Amino acid sequence: MNRDLRIPGIIRGPEIHVTVNGRKITAFQGETLLAALTAAGMKTLGIGQSHDDTRGAVCGMGVCYQCLMTIDGQLDQRACMTVVHDGMTIETQGDLP
């Protein structure tokens, strides 16, 4: 999660920081959490129910529930529907490798 994959030249809100599984990432005010995670190169968002597969972003609009995370202590929050705020704490659900 070291390379920023955002499109250069787009005007964004102020830079903020969120913590994902103990790692600080850069986000911009007004982005969804899923956009910030994607820009940070995070493709795996959790472990599936069978515990042998991973979950990632599918629809990006709150329909599929593949981006569920624990956000600021709240379980089962959709990353694609959550706007980031400075100091937000995110934990993926399931043990990621």
KAFEN-V30584 format. One record per backbone hydrogen bond with DSSP energy under -0.5 kcal/mol. NH is the residue of the N-H (numbers start at 0). CO is the residue of the C=O. If there is no record, write none. Layout:
nh->{NH,NH}
co->{CO,CO}
This chain:
nh->{4,4,9,12,15,17,18,19,19,20,20,22,24,26,28,29,30,32,32,33,35,36,37,38,39,40,41,42,44,44,45,46,47,50,54,67,68,69,70,70,71,71,73,74,76,78,78,80,81,82,83,86,87,89,90,92,92,93,95}
co->{2,38,6,28,26,24,87,17,22,18,89,19,17,15,13,83,27,78,81,78,31,32,33,34,35,37,36,40,42,54,54,92,52,47,45,64,76,90,68,73,69,88,70,72,68,66,76,77,78,80,30,16,84,18,69,44,67,91,93}
